[in-house]
Amino acid sequence: MSRRILQGVVVSHACDKTIVVRVERRVMHPIYKKFITHSKKYAAHDEHNRWHVGDLVRIEESRPISKRKHWVVLGATEEGGGRRGGSAETPAAAETTETTGGAA
């Protein structure tokens, strides 16, 4: 039997070696045919306390580690790359600040 792999955002890292990941899924309402976002929070094992709030991570189902914890963090997702909304400036943003800064 294959293990499920989910992707979500870290919403808490207050506990030692544990993070809470919010996984969102979109479902269509049966009557109104409108897409609704449902979310669920999973406690996942983070051995090295590496992940922080806002990180986009992938978690995998595993054996029970504690009463609430039966998921393990695999790592960051390819499109997330760890921290979301990092301080790295885009080249277009840096270019606009240079051009507007000189014309005062």
BAKOLPA-562775 format. One record per atom (N, C-alpha, C): residue number from 1; atom name; z, x, y. Coordinates in steps of 0.2 Angstrom, whole numbers. Example, Ala and Ser with C-alpha at 12.3 -4.5 7.8 and 13.67 -1.06 7.14 Angstrom:
PT    n  atom      w      u      v
PT    1     N     39     66    -28
PT    1    CA     39     62    -22
PT    1     C     39     66    -16
PT    2     N     35     64    -11
PT    2    CA     36     68     -5
PT    2     C     39     64      0
This chain:
PT    n  atom      w      u      v
PT    1     N      0      4     -6
PT    1    CA      0      0      0
PT    1     C      0      4      6
PT    2     N     -5      3     11
PT    2    CA     -5      7     17
PT    2     C      0      5     22
PT    3     N      2     10     26
PT    3    CA      7      9     31
PT    3     C      4      7     37
PT    4     N      7      2     41
PT    4    CA      4     -1     47
PT    4     C      5      5     53
PT    5     N      1      5     57
PT    5    CA      1      9     63
PT    5     C      0      5     69
PT    6     N      4      5     74
PT    6    CA      4      2     80
PT    6     C      4      6     86
PT    7     N      2      4     92
PT    7    CA      2      7     98
PT    7     C      5      4    103
PT    8     N      9      7    107
PT    8    CA     13      4    112
PT    8     C     16      8    117
PT    9     N     20      5    122
PT    9    CA     23      9    128
PT    9     C     30     10    127
PT   10     N     33     16    128
PT   10    CA     40     17    127
PT   10     C     44     13    133
PT   11     N     48      9    131
PT   11    CA     52      5    137
PT   11     C     59      8    137
PT   12     N     62     12    132
PT   12    CA     69     14    133
PT   12     C     69     20    128
PT   13     N     73     25    130
PT   13    CA     75     31    126
PT   13     C     82     33    127
PT   14     N     86     28    128
PT   14    CA     93     29    129
PT   14     C     97     31    123
PT   15     N     95     30    117
PT   15    CA     99     32    111
PT   15     C     96     39    109
PT   16     N    100     42    105
PT   16    CA     98     49    103
PT   16     C     94     48     97
PT   17     N     88     52     97
PT   17    CA     83     52     92
PT   17     C     80     45     91
PT   18     N     80     40     96
PT   18    CA     77     33     95
PT   18     C     74     31    101
PT   19     N     68     28    101
PT   19    CA     65     25    107
PT   19     C     63     18    105
PT   20     N     63     14    110
PT   20    CA     60      7    109
PT   20     C     53      7    112
PT   21     N     49      4    108
PT   21    CA     42      4    110
PT   21     C     40     -3    110
PT   22     N     37     -5    116
PT   22    CA     34    -12    116
PT   22     C     27    -12    114
PT   23     N     25    -16    109
PT   23    CA     18    -17    107
PT   23     C     16    -24    109
PT   24     N     10    -24    113
PT   24    CA      7    -30    115
PT   24     C      1    -32    111
PT   25     N      0    -39    110
PT   25    CA     -6    -41    107
PT   25     C     -8    -47    110
PT   26     N    -15    -48    110
PT   26    CA    -18    -54    113
PT   26     C    -20    -59    108
PT   27     N    -17    -65    109
PT   27    CA    -19    -71    105
PT   27     C    -22    -77    109
PT   28     N    -27    -80    106
PT   28    CA    -30    -86    109
PT   28     C    -25    -92    108
PT   29     N    -24    -96    113
PT   29    CA    -20   -102    112
PT   29     C    -24   -107    108
PT   30     N    -22   -111    103
PT   30    CA    -26   -115     99
PT   30     C    -29   -121    102
PT   31     N    -25   -124    107
PT   31    CA    -28   -129    111
PT   31     C    -32   -128    117
PT   32     N    -29   -123    121
PT   32    CA    -32   -122    128
PT   32     C    -37   -116    128
PT   33     N    -37   -113    122
PT   33    CA    -42   -107    122
PT   33     C    -41   -102    127
PT   34     N    -36   -101    129
PT   34    CA    -34    -96    134
PT   34     C    -31    -90    131
PT   35     N    -32    -84    132
PT   35    CA    -29    -78    129
PT   35     C    -22    -77    132
PT   36     N    -17    -76    128
PT   36    CA    -10    -75    130
PT   36     C     -8    -69    127
PT   37     N     -4    -65    131
PT   37    CA     -1    -58    129
PT   37     C      6    -59    126
PT   38     N      6    -58    119
PT   38    CA     13    -58    116
PT   38     C     15    -51    115
PT   39     N     22    -49    116
PT   39    CA     24    -43    115
PT   39     C     30    -43    110
PT   40     N     31    -37    107
PT   40    CA     37    -37    103
PT   40     C     39    -29    103
PT   41     N     46    -29    103
PT   41    CA     49    -22    104
PT   41     C     51    -19     97
PT   42     N     50    -13     95
PT   42    CA     51    -10     89
PT   42     C     55     -3     91
PT   43     N     61     -2     87
PT   43    CA     65      4     87
PT   43     C     61      9     83
PT   44     N     60     15     86
PT   44    CA     56     20     82
PT   44     C     60     27     82
PT   45     N     59     30     77
PT   45    CA     63     37     76
PT   45     C     59     42     80
PT   46     N     63     46     84
PT   46    CA     60     51     88
PT   46     C     64     57     87
PT   47     N     62     61     82
PT   47    CA     66     67     79
PT   47     C     68     72     85
PT   48     N     64     74     89
PT   48    CA     65     79     94
PT   48     C     66     76    101
PT   49     N     68     70    102
PT   49    CA     69     67    109
PT   49     C     63     69    114
PT   50     N     57     68    111
PT   50    CA     51     71    115
PT   50     C     48     65    120
PT   51     N     49     59    118
PT   51    CA     45     54    122
PT   51     C     50     50    127
PT   52     N     47     48    133
PT   52    CA     51     45    138
PT   52     C     48     39    140
PT   53     N     51     35    144
PT   53    CA     49     29    147
PT   53     C     42     29    150
PT   54     N     37     25    148
PT   54    CA     31     25    151
PT   54     C     26     29    147
PT   55     N     28     32    142
PT   55    CA     23     36    137
PT   55     C     20     31    133
PT   56     N     13     32    131
PT   56    CA      9     28    127
PT   56     C      9     32    120
PT   57     N     12     29    115
PT   57    CA     13     32    108
PT   57     C     11     27    103
PT   58     N     10     31     97
PT   58    CA      8     27     91
PT   58     C     14     28     86
PT   59     N     15     22     83
PT   59    CA     21     22     78
PT   59     C     19     20     71
PT   60     N     22     22     66
PT   60    CA     20     21     59
PT   60     C     26     18     55
PT   61     N     24     13     51
PT   61    CA     30     10     47
PT   61     C     32     15     42
PT   62     N     39     15     41
PT   62    CA     42     20     36
PT   62     C     47     17     32
PT   63     N     51     21     28
PT   63    CA     57     18     25
PT   63     C     62     17     30
PT   64     N     67     12     28
PT   64    CA     72     11     33
PT   64     C     76     17     35
PT   65     N     77     18     41
PT   65    CA     81     24     43
PT   65     C     88     22     45
PT   66     N     88     16     48
PT   66    CA     95     13     50
PT   66     C     94      5     50
PT   67     N     99      2     52
PT   67    CA     99     -5     52
PT   67     C     93     -8     55
PT   68     N     91     -6     61
PT   68    CA     85     -8     65
PT   68     C     79     -4     65
PT   69     N     80      2     63
PT   69    CA     74      7     63
PT   69     C     71      8     57
PT   70     N     64      6     57
PT   70    CA     60      8     51
PT   70     C     53      9     53
PT   71     N     53     13     59
PT   71    CA     46     15     62
PT   71     C     47     22     64
PT   72     N     42     26     63
PT   72    CA     42     33     65
PT   72     C     37     35     70
PT   73     N     38     39     75
PT   73    CA     33     40     81
PT   73     C     28     45     78
PT   74     N     22     44     78
PT   74    CA     16     48     76
PT   74     C     15     53     81
PT   75     N     14     51     87
PT   75    CA     12     55     93
PT   75     C      9     51     99
PT   76     N      7     54    104
PT   76    CA      3     51    109
PT   76     C     -4     48    107
PT   77     N     -6     43    110
PT   77    CA    -13     41    109
PT   77     C    -18     45    112
PT   78     N    -24     45    110
PT   78    CA    -29     49    113
PT   78     C    -31     47    120
PT   79     N    -31     40    122
PT   79    CA    -32     38    128
PT   79     C    -26     39    133
PT   80     N    -20     39    130
PT   80    CA    -14     40    134
PT   80     C    -13     47    135
PT   81     N    -13     51    130
PT   81    CA    -12     58    131
PT   81     C     -4     60    133
PT   82     N      0     56    131
PT   82    CA      7     57    133
PT   82     C      9     53    139
PT   83     N     11     56    145
PT   83    CA     14     52    150
PT   83     C      8     48    154
PT   84     N     10     42    155
PT   84    CA      5     38    159
PT   84     C      6     39    166
PT   85     N      1     39    170
PT   85    CA      2     39    177
PT   85     C      4     46    180
PT   86     N      2     51    177
PT   86    CA      5     58    178
PT   86     C      3     60    186
PT   87     N      6     65    188
PT   87    CA      5     67    195
PT   87     C     -1     71    196
PT   88     N     -5     72    191
PT   88    CA    -12     76    192
PT   88     C    -16     72    196
PT   89     N    -19     75    201
PT   89    CA    -23     72    206
PT   89     C    -30     72    203
PT   90     N    -34     66    204
PT   90    CA    -41     66    202
PT   90     C    -45     70    207
PT   91     N    -51     73    205
PT   91    CA    -55     77    210
PT   91     C    -57     73    216
PT   92     N    -59     66    215
PT   92    CA    -61     62    220
PT   92     C    -56     61    225
PT   93     N    -49     60    223
PT   93    CA    -44     59    228
PT   93     C    -43     65    232
PT   94     N    -43     71    229
PT   94    CA    -42     77    232
PT   94     C    -47     78    237
PT   95     N    -54     76    236
PT   95    CA    -59     77    240
PT   95     C    -58     73    247
PT   96     N    -56     67    246
PT   96    CA    -55     62    252
PT   96     C    -50     65    256
PT   97     N    -44     68    253
PT   97    CA    -39     70    258
PT   97     C    -41     76    262
PT   98     N    -45     80    259
PT   98    CA    -48     86    262
PT   98     C    -52     84    268
PT   99     N    -57     79    267
PT   99    CA    -61     77    272
PT   99     C    -58     74    278
PT  100     N    -53     69    276
PT  100    CA    -50     66    282
PT  100     C    -44     70    285
PT  101     N    -42     75    282
PT  101    CA    -37     79    285
PT  101     C    -39     84    290
PT  102     N    -45     86    290
PT  102    CA    -48     90    295
PT  102     C    -50     87    302
PT  103     N    -52     80    301
PT  103    CA    -55     76    307
PT  103     C    -49     73    310
PT  104     N    -45     76    314
PT  104    CA    -39     73    317
PT  104     C    -40     72    325
